[in-house]
């Protein structure tokens, strides 16, 4: 952190560029659309969209999907399906 006062003429600027794959972008866009549709439609219990949640749970779920390795997610899904059998 740099202190900002009247004598400060310039400040450092750091920009990070982290490109995402087309698959992750499509997944994120699709989930965002689904969540917006779900939150705008009334739920059967009368609690409003997304069961009355604040949306932070959905953000945590989206970030988990976007930040976790696809191989780990696929392995977890396969193991979960096998446990159901």
ZIFENKA-V904403 format. One record per residue. N is the residue number from 1. RES is the residue in one letter. NEAR is the number of other ideal C-beta (glycine too) atoms within 12 Angstrom. Layout:
n=(N/N)
res=(RES/RES)
near=(NEAR/NEAR)
This chain:
n=(1/2/3/4/5/6/7/8/9/10/11/12/13/14/15/16/17/18/19/20/21/22/23/24/25/26/27/28/29/30/31/32/33/34/35/36/37/38/39/40/41/42/43/44/45/46/47/48/49/50/51/52/53/54/55/56/57/58/59/60/61/62/63/64/65/66/67/68/69/70/71/72/73/74/75/76/77/78/79/80/81/82/83/84/85)
res=(X/X/X/X/X/X/X/X/X/X/X/X/X/X/X/X/X/X/X/X/X/X/X/X/X/X/X/X/X/X/X/X/X/X/X/X/X/X/X/X/X/X/X/X/X/X/X/X/X/X/X/X/X/X/X/X/X/X/X/X/X/X/X/X/X/X/X/X/X/X/X/X/X/X/X/X/X/X/X/X/X/X/X/X/X)
near=(5/12/8/11/8/6/8/10/8/8/11/9/7/7/6/6/6/9/8/16/12/10/14/22/14/15/22/24/17/16/22/21/15/19/23/16/14/20/22/13/15/15/15/9/10/9/13/17/22/24/18/15/18/13/19/12/16/23/19/15/22/23/15/18/26/24/17/19/13/17/10/14/20/14/14/17/16/14/13/12/11/10/9/8/7)
